[in-house]
């Protein structure tokens, strides 16, 4: 006779864990990060290293200060620092890169409760903060082949040879130049089932459609800037993007719209990161708008209490 054991949920367990998923995301990011290091050399390696180390230290120290369990083992801080470093110019000052990691971890993640409770993508908010604080350094890049410093990228100049965009031979941020490496990482994440292709497809599809209608080079618009990194590695974040299928679709479409309009009508040539962070703020509304009502449920109607009419006083004989 089998014994009956009573216990609280969960009753089934999966091999999947936060640490395991984060490790796969890091593996998917590494090709683009390594391509950037090969293009820009030691300076890019230092920027990436400082961003990652600062993010991990910021999470550990902030957890100790506020007496919260240290969670650096889940590797989420490593991903935040890595994405932020990939969004920085190769010659960006190291102390400013460290400041960006502190903003991402402490101000965006830890102050709101830690992993899974941040209101927006930490790396995206940190990138916008650094762009506003240090605009000169954030908009100064180096051409990989010649080493010349420039403030012109393919998005500003109007395009570049597709081969250069695919291999990362254009001026730009450390981890956004090699489109081939980013695409390989994205395919790996989709193959492993770690991200839903709905949001990235809607994101990129909207940018492509608007670029075609507007008369721009569609392929150049898709391969240039931080669009691929933002679409596959930031807009697919579990915490800051909708959990419903329709919500993911709307999120991606709106990101594409914002990216196109910021690129061509705003003051910044790059709009993908801006678009993701802006739409992060609308994620709760998209979830409420697109959540399905459980089958068989009945919406409870509010019943207004009516005041009982006063009974007429009995007349005396």
C-alpha positions in Angstrom: 0.0 0.0 0.0 1.4 3.4 -1.0 1.6 6.2 1.5 0.0 9.5 0.7 2.2 12.5 1.3 0.6 15.9 1.6 2.7 19.0 0.8 2.5 22.5 -0.6 3.2 23.3 -4.3 5.1 23.0 -6.5 4.5 19.3 -7.0 6.4 19.0 -10.3 9.9 20.2 -10.9 11.8 21.2 -14.1 15.4 21.1 -14.9 15.1 24.8 -16.0 16.1 27.4 -13.5 16.9 31.1 -13.5 20.6 30.5 -13.4 20.4 28.0 -16.3 18.4 30.4 -18.5 20.8 33.2 -17.7 23.8 31.1 -18.7 22.1 30.4 -22.1 21.5 34.1 -22.6 25.2 34.9 -21.8 26.2 32.2 -24.3 24.0 33.9 -26.9 25.5 37.3 -26.2 29.1 36.2 -26.3 29.5 36.0 -30.1 28.6 39.6 -30.6 30.6 40.7 -27.6 33.7 38.8 -28.8 33.2 40.2 -32.3 33.3 43.7 -30.8 36.4 42.9 -28.8 38.1 41.7 -32.0 37.2 44.8 -33.8 38.1 47.4 -31.2 40.8 45.6 -29.1 41.8 46.1 -25.5 39.7 49.1 -24.8 36.5 47.3 -25.7 37.5 44.3 -23.5 38.1 46.7 -20.5 34.7 48.4 -21.0 32.9 45.1 -21.1 34.8 43.8 -18.1 34.3 46.9 -16.0 30.6 46.9 -16.8 30.1 43.3 -15.8 32.3 43.5 -12.6 30.7 46.7 -11.5 27.2 45.3 -12.0 28.0 42.2 -9.9 29.7 44.2 -7.1 26.8 46.7 -7.1 24.3 43.9 -6.6 26.3 42.2 -3.9 27.0 45.4 -1.9 23.5 46.7 -2.2 22.0 43.4 -1.1 24.2 43.4 2.0 23.4 47.0 2.8 19.6 46.5 2.6 19.9 43.1 4.2 18.5 41.2 1.3 19.7 37.7 0.2 22.7 38.0 -2.2 21.6 36.7 -5.6 24.6 37.2 -7.7 24.6 33.5 -8.3 21.6 33.8 -10.7 23.8 35.7 -13.1 21.2 38.3 -13.9 23.7 41.1 -12.9 26.2 39.6 -15.3 23.7 39.9 -18.2 22.8 43.5 -17.2 26.4 44.5 -17.2 27.2 42.7 -20.4 24.3 44.2 -22.3 25.1 47.7 -21.0 28.8 47.2 -22.0 27.8 46.1 -25.5 25.8 49.4 -25.8 28.8 51.6 -25.0 31.4 53.0 -27.4 34.8 51.2 -27.3 36.7 54.2 -25.9 34.1 55.1 -23.2 35.7 56.1 -19.9 35.8 53.2 -17.5 34.5 55.0 -14.4 31.5 56.1 -16.4 30.8 52.6 -17.5 30.9 51.5 -13.9 28.5 54.3 -13.0 26.1 53.0 -15.6 26.2 49.5 -14.1 25.5 51.0 -10.6 22.5 52.9 -12.0 21.2 49.8 -13.7 21.5 47.5 -10.6 20.9 49.8 -7.7 18.4 52.4 -9.1 16.4 50.2 -11.5 16.7 46.7 -10.1 17.4 46.6 -6.3 15.4 49.6 -5.2 12.3 48.0 -6.7 12.7 44.6 -5.1 15.4 42.7 -7.0 15.1 40.3 -9.9 11.7 40.0 -11.4 10.4 43.3 -9.9 12.1 46.0 -11.9 9.8 48.3 -13.8 12.0 48.6 -16.9 15.0 47.0 -18.5 18.0 48.0 -16.2 20.6 48.1 -19.0 18.2 50.3 -21.1 17.6 52.8 -18.4 21.3 53.0 -17.6 22.1 53.5 -21.3 19.6 56.4 -21.5 21.0 57.9 -18.3 24.6 57.8 -19.6 23.5 59.3 -22.9 21.9 62.2 -21.1 24.8 62.7 -18.7 27.7 62.2 -21.1 26.3 62.9 -24.5 29.7 63.7 -26.0 31.4 60.4 -25.1 28.3 58.3 -25.8 28.1 59.7 -29.4 31.8 59.3 -30.3 32.8 56.1 -32.0 35.9 54.5 -33.6 36.1 53.0 -37.1 37.4 49.4 -36.7 39.6 49.2 -39.8 41.3 52.6 -39.6 41.0 53.5 -35.9 39.8 57.0 -36.7 37.4 58.6 -34.3 34.1 59.7 -35.7 30.6 60.9 -34.7 29.0 59.3 -37.8 27.5 55.9 -37.8 25.7 54.1 -40.7 22.4 55.4 -39.4 23.6 59.0 -39.6 25.5 58.7 -42.9 22.6 56.9 -44.6 23.9 53.4 -44.8 26.9 51.2 -45.3 27.7 48.1 -47.4 25.7 45.1 -46.2 28.9 43.1 -45.8 30.3 45.6 -43.4 27.1 45.6 -41.4 27.0 41.8 -41.2 30.7 41.6 -40.1 30.9 44.7 -37.9 33.2 46.8 -39.9 31.3 50.0 -39.1 31.6 52.6 -36.4 29.2 52.0 -33.5 28.8 50.4 -30.1 30.9 47.5 -29.0 28.3 44.8 -29.3 26.0 46.1 -31.9 28.2 46.1 -35.0 28.3 42.5 -36.0 24.8 41.7 -37.1 25.7 38.1 -38.0 26.8 37.3 -34.4 23.6 38.9 -33.0 21.4 36.9 -35.3 23.2 33.6 -34.4 22.6 34.4 -30.7 19.0 35.1 -31.3 18.5 31.9 -33.3 20.1 30.0 -30.4 17.7 31.5 -27.9 14.7 30.8 -30.0 15.9 27.2 -30.6 16.3 26.7 -26.9 12.8 28.0 -26.3 14.1 30.8 -24.0 12.4 33.7 -25.8 9.2 34.0 -27.8 9.8 35.1 -31.4 6.5 37.1 -31.4 7.9 40.4 -30.0 11.2 40.5 -32.0 9.3 39.6 -35.2 6.7 42.3 -34.6 9.5 44.7 -33.7 11.6 44.1 -36.7 8.7 43.7 -39.1 7.2 47.1 -38.1 10.6 48.8 -38.7 10.9 47.0 -42.0 7.4 47.9 -43.2 7.7 51.6 -42.2 11.2 51.8 -43.7 9.9 50.4 -47.0 6.9 52.8 -47.1 9.2 55.7 -46.2 11.6 55.0 -49.0 14.6 53.9 -46.7 16.9 51.0 -47.3 15.1 48.2 -45.4 18.0 45.9 -44.8 20.3 48.7 -43.8 17.8 49.9 -41.2 17.4 46.4 -39.8 21.2 45.7 -39.5 22.3 49.1 -38.3 22.4 50.4 -34.8 21.2 48.6 -31.7 18.0 47.3 -33.2 18.9 43.6 -33.3 20.3 43.7 -29.7 17.2 45.5 -28.4 14.7 43.4 -30.3 16.1 40.0 -29.3 17.8 40.6 -26.0 15.9 43.5 -24.4 12.4 43.4 -25.8 12.1 39.7 -24.9 12.8 40.2 -21.2 10.4 38.1 -19.1 10.0 40.8 -16.4 9.5 44.0 -18.3 7.5 42.8 -21.3 3.9 41.5 -21.5 3.2 37.8 -20.7 0.2 37.4 -23.1 0.6 36.6 -26.8 -1.4 39.6 -28.0 0.5 41.8 -25.5 3.8 40.6 -26.9 2.6 41.4 -30.4 1.4 44.9 -29.5 4.6 45.5 -27.5 6.7 44.7 -30.5 4.6 46.7 -33.0 4.8 49.8 -30.7 8.5 49.4 -30.2 8.9 49.3 -34.0 6.8 52.4 -34.4 8.7 54.4 -31.7 12.1 53.2 -33.1 11.2 54.4 -36.7 9.9 57.8 -35.6 12.8 58.5 -33.1 15.3 57.5 -35.8 13.9 59.7 -38.5 12.0 62.5 -36.7 13.7 62.7 -33.3 17.0 64.2 -32.1 18.8 60.9 -31.8 19.7 58.6 -34.7 19.2 55.5 -32.6 15.8 54.8 -31.1 15.6 51.1 -30.4 16.7 51.3 -26.7 14.5 54.3 -26.1 11.5 52.4 -27.6 12.0 49.4 -25.4 12.3 51.4 -22.2 9.2 53.5 -23.1 7.1 50.5 -23.8 8.3 48.8 -20.6 6.2 51.5 -18.8 3.1 50.3 -20.6 3.6 46.6 -20.0 1.1 46.5 -17.0 -1.6 48.2 -19.2 -0.9 45.8 -22.1 -1.2 42.8 -19.8 -4.6 44.0 -18.4 -5.8 44.8 -21.9 -4.9 41.5 -23.5 -5.4 39.0 -20.7 -8.0 36.4 -21.5 -11.1 35.8 -19.2 -11.1 32.2 -17.8 -13.5 29.9 -19.6 -16.9 29.6 -17.8 -16.3 32.6 -15.5 -19.0 35.2 -15.0 -18.2 38.8 -14.5 -19.6 39.9 -11.1 -21.9 42.9 -11.4 -21.8 45.5 -8.8 -25.2 45.7 -7.1 -26.2 49.1 -5.8 -27.8 49.1 -2.4 -31.1 50.8 -2.6 -32.4 52.6 0.4 -35.6 51.1 1.8 -38.5 53.4 1.3 -39.7 54.7 4.6 -42.9 53.0 5.7 -45.8 55.4 6.2 -46.8 55.9 9.7 -50.0 54.2 10.8 -52.8 56.7 11.2 -54.4 56.7 14.6 -58.1 56.0 14.8 
